Structures are given as structure tokens and as C-alpha cells.
Amino acid sequence: MTKAISIASGKVAHASRRPRAPNAGPAAGRHPPRQVAPKSSDVVYRDLRSRIMSMELRPGAAIIEKEITERYGISRTPVREAVLRLADEHLIDVAPKSGTFVSRIPLSVMREAIVARRALEAATVRAATEKATESQLMELRAIIQRQRETAASGDEAAFHAADNAFHAGIAAAGHLPGIWDMIEQIRVQVERYRRLTLPQPGRMEMVVKEHTDVLNAISRRQADKAAEKMTLHLNKLQLDIALFRDLWPDYFVYTPGLDDDLFRE
């Protein structure tokens, strides 16, 4: 039976409707999502964080609040909020009466992050060896090809993004995407160090080869070999720390005794 329409009253008498579930979302079209402009402090935070992580702002660089307020045309309050958030992440040091600076990279934190990442990625690569589908393996090969192309063009930012996509893709193929989320939380300082390594001659090509070795072992369903190749790949970061610390000693915080094992393993 069709619904009855009363022209005189201008009302529509609807036919009976299915009752809505108590936890159902809002009806489509009734309340369109409200566009909320990002807070000024969020914009400053994201921009500064991106520039710090990419090493555009190098360790030890001064953060001048006045310059930032002029750049964004905002007051100092949102700038200070953004700076405090970055200080909580240990990416900025606020020294009373001295100034605000991009933090140096603490080697002790890097050591712990590398150890944790080795353990976590050994788990994801073993899971991927068991569970990865052929289409997921093809996607990982496409990422490696993208890395070859970006290495050839010298596009470090695109190479870095593809590098992260490769490791995230392995976790997803192993049905363990949450582990990659955990890795991203602990590798903040390691990421800054990694960006220092990419401009070195042959570095990106070496990473492509190491990723290829890992993926070949996964494709052959050789879990032990895949975990071994991943560990060798991640160990390279640690083996090269002494070289980069000597190249840029002012970029790192080195504690004698505590950090010595970084240069022995």
C-alpha cells in the first residue's frame, strides 16, 4: 500500500517504519558532518613536527616563537601549546632563560627503540610468511619498485614514505597492523636518524636490496630466513651509528658507559 498524502494539510502520512536500533548511527542526510577548522596550535604542531622529523629543522636549531607567530599570523599562545606538545615527545627542549631548541637525538632511546623494533618486526615478518596472499605480495613488490624509482630520482622524501609503507605492508599481510602502530610510537628518534642516512651514496639502493631479500624469503614461505633478513636489515641502522655520530656529533646525546654497547653489537 502506498503512503497517503494530504494536500490540504501539506503533511505526509508515512507508512509504518522499521524501528531503529538503540545504537544506530544518525540517519543519512539529516545531520551532515560539521566541518571544523583545525586549531591554530594543531597546525603549528603538525608543521613543526614534520620539519623536525624530516631533519629540515636540525637538532640544536633554535625555535623562535616570535618568528612562528609572524609566519602564521597568530598569537603566542597556540605556538606555546604546540611547542609544549613537541617537548612532551622529546622533540623540543625548553631551557628556561636559555631558549627553545630542537632536541638532540638521544642514543640511549635509539638503542631501546632498535631492540624493540627488531623483536616486533621479527613477529610481523613471520606472520606475513604464513598468511600473506599473492595480491599482498604483489603490492609489496610494487612498493619495492617504487623505492627503486625514487632512489634513482633521488627523491628522499618519497623513498622514506615507501620504506614505511613496505614495513607497514608486511604487518598488514601478517594480520598484525597494530604492531606497526606500536612501532611508529617508539621509533620517533630513530626516524630522525634514518633521514640522516638516506643522502649517503648507495644507501637507498642498499635498502632496496635488503627489502628485496626479505620479500623473497616471505614469498618462498621461509619464516626463519625472512626473520633473519629483516634482522640484518634493521641491524644496519645500529652498525652505522658510530659513523653518523662522528659526522654530526652535535646532533646526538651520547652517554659514555651507557651507550657504549651501541658501537659493539
DAVENLIN-V625947 format. One line per field, one symbol per residue. ss: DSSP state (H for helix, E for strand, - for the rest). psi: psi as a letter, one per 20 degrees, with the letter a starting at -180 (. if undefined). burial: # if it has 24 or more other C-alpha atoms within 12 Angstrom, else .. A space follows every 10 residues. Layout:
BEGIN
ss=???
psi=???
burial=???
END
This chain:
BEGIN
ss=---EEE---- EEE------- ---------- ---------H HHHHHHHHHH HHH------- -E--HHHHHH HH---HHHHH HHHHHHHH-- -EEEE---EE EE--EEHHHH HHHHHHHHHH HHHHHHHHHH H--HHHHHHH HHHHHHHHHH HHH--HHHHH HHHHHHHHHH HHH---HHHH HHHHHH-HHH HHHHHHHH-- --HHHHHHHH HHHHHHHHH- --HHHHHHHH HHHHHHHHH- HHHHHHH-HH HEE------H HHH--
psi=pqqppohgij qpoqrqqpqq qhjqrqppig nqppoppqqh hggggggggg hghijgoqpi ppoohghghh gilrrhghgh ggghghhhjk ippoopihap qpqroohhhg ghhggghggg hhghhghhhh iprhhhhhgh hhghhhhggh ghijnhghgg ghghhghhhg gghjklhhhh ggghhijghh hgghhhhhip pighhggggg hggghghghj kngggghghg ggghhhghhi ggghhhgmhi iqopopggjh ihjh.
burial=.......... .......... .......... .........# #..##..##. #####.#### .##.#..#.. .......### .###.##.## ####.....# ########## ########## ########## ##...##.## #.######.# #....##### .######### #######.## ..##.##### ########.. ..###.#### #########. #.#..##### ########.# ##.##..... ##.#....#. .##..
END
